[in-house]
Amino acid sequence: MEKLVQDSLSEMEKKMKVSVEVTRQELAAIRTGRASTALLDRVEVDYYGTPTPLQQVANVMVPEPGLIVVQPWDKSILKDVEKAILKSDIGLTPNNDGKIIRISLPHLNEERRRELAKVVRRIAEEGRVAVRLVRHKEKEKLKELEKEGKVSQDESHQGQEKMEKITHQYVGEIDKILEKKEREILEE
């Protein structure tokens, strides 16, 4: 019977890891004052009729803190890459010189930094809520197993206590990711 509780805990942990990773990726895509290739992670290029991640059709580099350089391997898709970047939600304008695309990141003013800090806090809170929702669903499953007599009341109680500890661990991870991202945004 103890196996059912362990299975529930490991399933919960897998789902929480996914929630943390999704939060990490969403926060990485938010631009700070520094250039990062992660800003272009969600950009997809129409590559011969197929939406393809930018990193699969081009070399993306950060040669200096305020500049991203995109160099497509196939020069014929340069215009498509430029269109994809313009169409994306990153709010940056690419500069196409016929060989490569340069994206300059302007310095953020204080007001924009505060707005971005609010956005990252909201994304982090969504991540925390996702983690807690996973805990809630697994707790309900555990209570159902207890009602069906498949696990004892003690095993259910111990499992729920472990669930709380695991939840705090993953919420703490999201908090650390948020803290780091806020520092990046707020420092000049």
C-alpha angles and dihedrals in degrees: 000000000000087000091067091057092047091049090052092049094048092047090051091049093051091052092047091052088055091050091051092048093050089051091048091052094047091051092047090057092059111094123237127183089284129074116248133174087225088075088072097043093106096044113113123194124210096240108185091326096316123104103236129180111256092237089062094057103033146031109249116200140171105212093171136011096264100039138073118192122200117194114183115213089219108052091201091073096053092108091047091052091049091050092049092053092047091048093049122093097245094101097224129126118227121218112215116200096177095262107045139008120237122199116193118201113216119219113266119240120225094258092052090048090055091048091051091048089056091049093051091048089053092050091048091050090052087053092050090049090051091052092049091048090055089051091049094051093047091047089054090051090050092050089050091052088051091051091050089052094242092122129028124246090250093051090048092050093048090047091052091050090052089048090057092051092048091048091052089050094054095041086052090053090054090048091054092049090049093049091052093047093048090052090052091051098044100044117084 
